[in-house]
Amino acid sequence: MKYLELFDKIIDAKQRVSPYIHETPIEFSSTFSKKTGSNVFLKLENFQKTGSFKVRGAFNKLLSMSPSERAKGVIAVSAGNHAQGVAYASSTLGVKSTIIMPETAPISKYLATRSYGANVILHGKFLHEGVEKANEIMRTTGSIFIHPYDDINVITGQGTLGLELLSVSPDIVVVPIGGGGLISGISIGLKAKNPNIKIIGVQTTASPSMRISKESGKLISVEPSFSVADGILVKTPSTLTFDIINELVDDIVLVDDEEISESIFLLAERSKVMVEGAGAASLAAILNDKIRIPSANSKVVSIISGGNIDMSLFVNIIEKMLYISKRVVKIKVIVPDKPGYLNKILSNVVKVRGNIIDIVHDRISSDVPPGFTKIYITFEVPSRENINSFVNEMVSEGIETKFVE
């Protein structure tokens, strides 16, 4: 296998970047192990500097350049994490950086990239538009382009993460795929030491370009659609990462936004870690049986690749998942507009240990008879059993209750 010959470059990269990055924790998850019937470990790269694995490849690329090359400055195109990695690494090493980000980039990633000292330019909606803008700038400035994945030094830098996984002797490693730089580096680092380790890639259904390319045996462009996993929306993989993945990656599976959102929620609630959509994709594949796990003794590592989620999106996901899981419910009742009726309803909420979030009265809608009021009440409950108890109490008091979906 020709790409395993790059293993020595990963060893060199490890020595090169170690002074500048964290060796992030690998934590055993009893919660997710019980859910899957195997041994699930989380590689928490969301605790990496800049909140993502991308800083590994950025440092390796910059440290591989000559002083005269670094003096020209660098330019990168990224939706966020590569941008932050290049900006931070450049600032640390005293290199001038320009970052092209799509106009749709999350505000949190845009602000973080600026805070690392980069000159940030917002341009276009997708990465390929940013590349065109970067080429235009390079023609006038002579800056050196740092590609997010189509670069051996970037790939081998990301491969340093794979070396850190060897300590748990994994049977299966599940890795999110955008352009494929991370999974390419991890595959080289692991398969060179143990070719029996299964490497499974995960893409979102909103951007399955590498999955379709691998199935077709050739590079195919797929226009991405919106996804909570904005970090892995890539229209066209590179020839380099496509070839490495064809050689070393065992399978690529797809997850959707609902599955990713549930994993974001569970990681926050059960593991107390905040992750972005791309970072949760690998766990989503494991929890939704997208991957065949041979036995209960199998060690499965989920690469949690980043934690740079937009706060408003995070709040929206948490609220939605609470609603879907019936931990938060919204009811509708129509009762006489007289004193005492609201108190009856609220008393029943208290009986089931509910916590009121919102109450809205509606006396003017066409379905509300004169002298009546429609009341919407949103509240938290500990479990579905509590909801059943609440409904039974309401029925016993003659108050018809409907849930608002």
C-alpha positions as CSV (number, residue, x, y, z in Angstrom):
1,M,0.0,0.0,0.0
2,K,1.8,3.1,-1.2
3,Y,0.3,5.6,1.2
4,L,1.5,3.7,4.2
5,E,5.0,4.9,3.2
6,L,3.9,8.3,4.6
7,F,3.9,7.0,8.1
8,D,7.5,8.3,8.7
9,K,6.2,11.8,7.8
10,I,3.6,11.5,10.5
11,I,6.3,10.6,13.0
12,D,8.2,13.6,11.9
13,A,5.1,15.8,12.1
14,K,4.5,14.5,15.7
15,Q,7.9,15.7,16.8
16,R,7.5,19.0,14.9
17,V,4.0,20.0,16.3
18,S,4.1,18.5,19.8
19,P,5.4,21.7,21.4
20,Y,2.5,23.7,20.0
21,I,-0.6,21.4,20.5
22,H,-2.4,19.4,23.2
23,E,-2.5,15.6,23.3
24,T,-6.2,15.5,23.8
25,P,-7.9,13.0,26.1
26,I,-9.4,9.7,25.0
27,E,-12.3,8.9,27.4
28,F,-14.2,5.7,27.9
29,S,-18.0,6.4,27.8
30,S,-20.0,4.0,30.0
31,T,-23.2,5.7,28.7
32,F,-22.5,5.1,25.0
33,S,-21.0,1.7,25.6
34,K,-24.2,0.6,27.2
35,K,-26.3,2.0,24.4
36,T,-24.3,0.2,21.7
37,G,-23.2,-3.0,23.6
38,S,-19.5,-2.3,22.9
39,N,-16.6,-0.3,24.4
40,V,-17.0,3.2,23.1
41,F,-14.2,5.8,23.5
42,L,-14.4,9.5,22.7
43,K,-11.3,11.2,21.3
44,L,-12.0,14.7,22.5
45,E,-10.4,16.9,19.9
46,N,-12.8,19.6,20.8
47,F,-10.4,20.3,23.7
48,Q,-7.6,20.9,21.2
49,K,-6.2,24.5,20.8
50,T,-8.7,26.5,18.7
51,G,-11.3,23.8,19.5
52,S,-10.5,21.5,16.6
53,F,-8.0,19.1,15.1
54,K,-7.2,21.5,12.3
55,V,-4.4,23.2,14.2
56,R,-2.3,20.0,13.9
57,G,-2.2,20.3,10.1
58,A,-1.8,24.0,10.1
59,F,1.3,23.9,12.4
60,N,2.9,21.1,10.5
61,K,2.4,22.9,7.2
62,L,3.9,26.2,8.5
63,L,6.8,24.5,10.3
64,S,7.6,22.6,7.1
65,M,8.0,25.8,5.1
66,S,11.3,27.7,4.8
67,P,11.7,31.0,6.5
68,S,11.6,32.8,3.1
69,E,8.3,31.1,2.3
70,R,6.8,32.1,5.7
71,A,7.9,35.6,5.1
72,K,5.5,35.8,2.1
73,G,2.5,35.2,4.4
74,V,-0.1,32.5,4.0
75,I,-3.7,32.4,2.8
76,A,-6.4,29.8,3.5
77,V,-10.0,29.2,2.7
78,S,-12.3,27.7,5.3
79,A,-15.8,27.6,6.8
80,G,-14.2,28.0,10.3
81,N,-12.0,25.4,11.9
82,H,-9.2,25.4,9.3
83,A,-9.4,29.2,9.4
84,Q,-8.9,29.2,13.1
85,G,-6.1,26.6,12.9
86,V,-4.1,28.6,10.3
87,A,-4.8,31.9,12.0
88,Y,-3.6,30.6,15.4
89,A,-0.6,28.7,14.1
90,S,0.4,31.7,12.0
91,S,0.1,34.1,14.9
92,T,2.1,31.8,17.1
93,L,4.9,31.6,14.6
94,G,4.8,35.2,13.6
95,V,3.5,34.6,10.0
96,K,1.0,37.0,8.4
97,S,-2.2,35.2,7.4
98,T,-5.3,36.0,5.3
99,I,-8.4,33.8,5.6
100,I,-11.2,33.6,3.2
101,M,-14.5,32.5,4.9
102,P,-17.9,32.0,3.3
103,E,-20.5,34.7,4.0
104,T,-22.5,31.9,5.7
105,A,-19.7,31.0,8.2
106,P,-20.9,30.9,11.9
107,I,-20.4,34.2,13.7
108,S,-18.5,32.4,16.5
109,K,-15.9,31.0,14.0
110,Y,-15.6,34.3,12.2
111,L,-14.9,36.2,15.4
112,A,-12.5,33.6,16.7
113,T,-10.5,33.7,13.5
114,R,-10.2,37.4,13.7
115,S,-9.2,37.2,17.4
116,Y,-6.2,35.1,16.4
117,G,-4.9,38.0,14.3
118,A,-5.8,36.9,10.8
119,N,-7.1,39.3,8.1
120,V,-10.5,37.8,7.4
121,I,-12.4,38.2,4.2
122,L,-16.0,37.0,3.8
123,H,-16.7,35.9,0.3
124,G,-19.3,33.6,-1.4
125,K,-21.4,30.8,0.0
126,F,-19.2,27.7,-0.4
127,L,-15.5,26.9,-0.2
128,H,-14.9,26.6,-4.0
129,E,-15.9,30.3,-4.3
130,G,-13.4,31.2,-1.6
131,V,-10.6,29.3,-3.5
132,E,-11.2,31.5,-6.6
133,K,-10.9,34.6,-4.4
134,A,-7.7,33.3,-2.8
135,N,-6.2,32.7,-6.2
136,E,-6.9,36.3,-7.1
137,I,-5.2,37.6,-3.9
138,M,-2.2,35.3,-4.3
139,R,-1.5,36.6,-7.8
140,T,-1.0,40.1,-6.3
141,T,0.6,39.3,-2.9
142,G,2.6,36.1,-3.5
143,S,1.1,34.6,-0.4
144,I,1.3,30.8,0.0
145,F,-1.9,28.8,0.0
146,I,-2.6,26.4,2.8
147,H,-5.2,23.9,1.6
148,P,-7.5,22.5,4.2
149,Y,-7.0,18.9,3.0
150,D,-5.2,18.6,-0.4
151,D,-1.7,18.9,1.1
152,I,0.6,16.1,2.3
153,N,2.0,18.2,5.2
154,V,-1.6,19.1,6.3
155,I,-2.6,15.4,6.1
156,T,0.4,14.1,8.0
157,G,-0.2,16.8,10.6
158,Q,-3.7,15.6,11.1
159,G,-2.3,12.1,11.2
160,T,-0.6,12.8,14.5
161,L,-4.1,12.3,16.1
162,G,-4.0,8.7,14.8
163,L,-0.8,8.0,16.7
164,E,-2.5,9.1,20.0
165,L,-5.2,6.5,19.4
166,L,-2.8,3.6,19.5
167,S,-2.7,3.7,23.3
168,V,-6.2,2.2,23.5
169,S,-5.6,-0.4,20.7
170,P,-8.9,0.3,18.9
171,D,-10.7,-2.2,16.7
172,I,-12.8,0.4,14.9
173,V,-12.2,4.2,14.5
174,V,-15.0,6.3,13.3
175,V,-14.0,9.7,11.7
176,P,-16.1,12.5,10.2
177,I,-15.2,13.4,6.6
178,G,-15.4,16.7,4.9
179,G,-12.5,17.0,2.4
180,G,-10.9,13.9,3.9
181,G,-7.7,15.3,5.3
182,L,-8.3,14.0,8.9
183,I,-9.4,10.5,8.0
184,S,-6.5,10.2,5.5
185,G,-3.9,11.1,8.1
186,I,-5.5,8.9,10.8
187,S,-5.7,6.0,8.4
188,I,-2.1,6.2,7.5
189,G,-1.1,6.5,11.2
190,L,-3.1,3.5,12.3
191,K,-3.0,1.1,9.4
192,A,0.8,1.3,9.2
193,K,0.9,-0.1,12.8
194,N,-2.1,-2.4,12.6
195,P,-3.8,-3.1,9.2
196,N,-6.7,-4.9,11.0
197,I,-8.1,-1.7,12.5
198,K,-11.3,-0.7,10.7
199,I,-11.5,2.9,9.6
200,I,-15.0,4.1,9.0
201,G,-15.8,7.5,7.6
202,V,-19.0,9.5,8.3
203,Q,-20.5,12.2,6.1
204,T,-23.8,14.1,6.4
205,T,-26.6,13.4,3.9
206,A,-26.4,17.1,3.1
207,S,-22.9,16.6,1.6
208,P,-22.1,13.0,0.6
209,S,-19.4,13.8,-2.0
210,M,-16.7,11.4,-0.7
211,R,-19.2,8.5,-0.1
212,I,-20.5,8.9,-3.7
213,S,-17.0,9.2,-5.1
214,K,-15.8,6.1,-3.3
215,E,-18.9,4.1,-4.5
216,S,-18.4,5.4,-8.1
217,G,-14.6,4.9,-8.2
218,K,-14.0,8.4,-9.4
219,L,-14.2,12.0,-8.0
220,I,-17.7,13.4,-8.2
221,S,-18.8,16.8,-7.1
222,V,-22.0,17.1,-5.0
223,E,-23.4,20.6,-4.2
224,P,-23.9,20.7,-0.4
225,S,-27.2,21.7,1.2
226,F,-27.7,23.2,4.6
227,S,-26.6,21.1,7.6
228,V,-25.9,21.6,11.3
229,A,-22.6,20.0,10.4
230,D,-21.3,23.0,8.5
231,G,-17.6,21.9,9.0
232,I,-17.9,18.9,6.7
233,L,-19.8,20.5,3.8
234,V,-17.4,19.9,0.9
235,K,-18.5,20.0,-2.8
236,T,-15.5,18.2,-4.2
237,P,-12.9,16.0,-2.4
238,S,-9.3,16.2,-3.6
239,T,-7.6,13.5,-5.8
240,L,-5.1,13.0,-3.0
241,T,-7.5,12.4,-0.2
242,F,-9.8,10.4,-2.5
243,D,-6.9,8.0,-3.4
244,I,-5.8,7.6,0.3
245,I,-9.4,6.9,1.3
246,N,-9.9,4.4,-1.5
247,E,-6.8,2.6,-0.4
248,L,-7.2,2.6,3.4
249,V,-10.7,3.5,4.5
250,D,-13.0,0.5,5.0
251,D,-16.4,2.2,4.6
252,I,-18.2,5.5,4.5
253,V,-21.6,5.9,6.1
254,L,-24.2,8.7,6.2
255,V,-26.0,10.4,9.0
256,D,-28.7,13.1,8.9
257,D,-29.2,16.3,10.9
258,E,-31.6,14.8,13.3
259,E,-29.1,12.1,14.2
260,I,-26.3,14.6,14.5
261,S,-28.5,16.9,16.7
262,E,-29.3,14.0,19.0
263,S,-25.6,13.3,19.5
264,I,-24.8,16.9,20.2
265,F,-27.6,16.8,22.9
266,L,-26.4,13.5,24.4
267,L,-22.7,14.6,24.5
268,A,-23.7,17.8,26.3
269,E,-26.1,16.0,28.8
270,R,-24.2,12.7,29.4
271,S,-20.6,13.5,28.8
272,K,-20.7,17.2,29.7
273,V,-18.9,18.3,26.5
274,M,-20.0,20.8,23.9
275,V,-19.4,19.8,20.3
276,E,-20.2,21.1,16.8
277,G,-22.2,19.2,14.2
278,A,-19.2,17.8,12.4
279,G,-17.7,16.7,15.7
280,A,-20.8,14.8,16.6
281,A,-21.2,13.0,13.3
282,S,-19.0,10.0,14.2
283,L,-20.9,9.3,17.4
284,A,-24.2,9.7,15.5
285,A,-23.2,6.9,13.2
286,I,-22.3,4.7,16.1
287,L,-25.5,5.4,18.1
288,N,-27.7,4.9,15.0
289,D,-26.3,1.5,14.1
290,K,-24.7,2.7,10.9
291,I,-21.6,0.7,11.7
292,R,-21.3,-3.1,12.2
293,I,-19.6,-3.7,15.5
294,P,-18.4,-7.4,15.6
295,S,-18.6,-8.1,19.4
296,A,-19.3,-6.7,22.8
297,N,-15.5,-6.7,23.4
298,S,-14.9,-4.4,20.4
299,K,-13.2,-1.1,21.1
300,V,-14.8,1.7,19.1
301,V,-13.3,5.2,19.0
302,S,-15.4,8.1,18.0
303,I,-13.4,11.1,16.8
304,I,-15.0,14.2,18.3
305,S,-13.3,16.4,15.8
306,G,-14.3,19.9,17.0
307,G,-16.3,21.9,19.5
308,N,-16.8,25.3,17.7
309,I,-20.6,25.4,17.6
310,D,-22.5,28.6,17.2
311,M,-24.2,29.3,20.5
312,S,-27.6,30.2,19.0
313,L,-27.6,26.9,17.1
314,F,-26.5,25.0,20.2
315,V,-29.4,26.4,22.2
316,N,-31.8,25.7,19.3
317,I,-30.7,22.0,19.2
318,I,-31.0,21.5,22.9
319,E,-34.5,23.0,23.0
320,K,-35.6,20.9,20.0
321,M,-34.2,17.7,21.4
322,L,-35.9,18.3,24.8
323,Y,-39.2,18.8,22.9
324,I,-38.7,15.7,20.7
325,S,-37.9,13.6,23.7
326,K,-41.0,14.9,25.6
327,R,-38.8,16.4,28.3
328,V,-40.5,19.7,27.4
329,V,-44.2,19.6,26.3
330,K,-46.6,22.2,25.1
331,I,-50.3,21.7,25.8
332,K,-53.5,23.4,24.7
333,V,-56.7,23.6,26.7
334,I,-59.9,25.6,26.2
335,V,-61.6,26.4,29.5
336,P,-64.2,28.9,30.9
337,D,-62.5,32.3,31.3
338,K,-63.2,32.4,35.0
339,P,-61.0,32.4,38.1
340,G,-59.7,29.0,39.3
341,Y,-59.3,27.2,36.0
342,L,-55.7,28.2,35.4
343,N,-54.9,27.3,39.0
344,K,-56.3,23.8,38.5
345,I,-54.1,23.3,35.5
346,L,-51.0,24.6,37.2
347,S,-51.6,22.5,40.3
348,N,-51.6,19.4,38.1
349,V,-48.3,20.6,36.6
350,V,-46.8,20.8,40.1
351,K,-48.1,17.3,41.0
352,V,-46.0,15.8,38.2
353,R,-42.9,17.9,39.2
354,G,-43.3,20.1,36.1
355,N,-41.5,23.3,35.6
356,I,-43.4,26.1,33.8
357,I,-41.6,27.7,30.9
358,D,-44.3,29.7,29.3
359,I,-48.1,30.5,29.5
360,V,-50.1,32.2,26.7
361,H,-53.8,33.1,26.7
362,D,-55.8,33.4,23.5
363,R,-59.4,34.7,23.7
364,I,-59.9,35.9,20.1
365,S,-59.2,32.9,17.8
366,S,-62.2,31.6,15.8
367,D,-62.2,28.2,17.7
368,V,-62.6,29.9,21.1
369,P,-66.3,30.3,22.2
370,P,-67.4,33.5,23.9
371,G,-66.6,33.4,27.6
372,F,-63.8,30.9,27.1
373,T,-60.1,31.2,26.8
374,K,-57.5,29.0,25.0
375,I,-54.4,28.5,27.1
376,Y,-51.0,27.2,25.9
377,I,-48.7,26.0,28.6
378,T,-45.1,24.9,28.0
379,F,-43.4,23.1,30.8
380,E,-40.6,20.6,31.6
381,V,-41.3,17.2,33.0
382,P,-38.9,14.5,34.3
383,S,-40.2,11.7,32.2
384,R,-43.0,10.4,29.9
385,E,-44.6,8.7,32.9
386,N,-45.1,12.1,34.4
387,I,-46.9,13.3,31.3
388,N,-49.3,10.4,31.5
389,S,-50.1,11.2,35.1
390,F,-50.7,14.8,34.2
391,V,-53.2,13.9,31.4
392,N,-55.0,11.5,33.7
393,E,-55.4,14.3,36.3
394,M,-56.7,16.7,33.7
395,V,-59.3,14.2,32.4
396,S,-60.5,13.5,35.9
397,E,-61.2,17.2,36.3
398,G,-63.0,17.4,33.0
399,I,-60.4,19.4,31.2
400,E,-59.7,18.2,27.7
401,T,-56.0,18.4,27.0
402,K,-54.2,18.4,23.6
403,F,-50.5,18.3,23.0
404,V,-49.1,20.8,20.5
405,E,-46.6,19.0,18.2
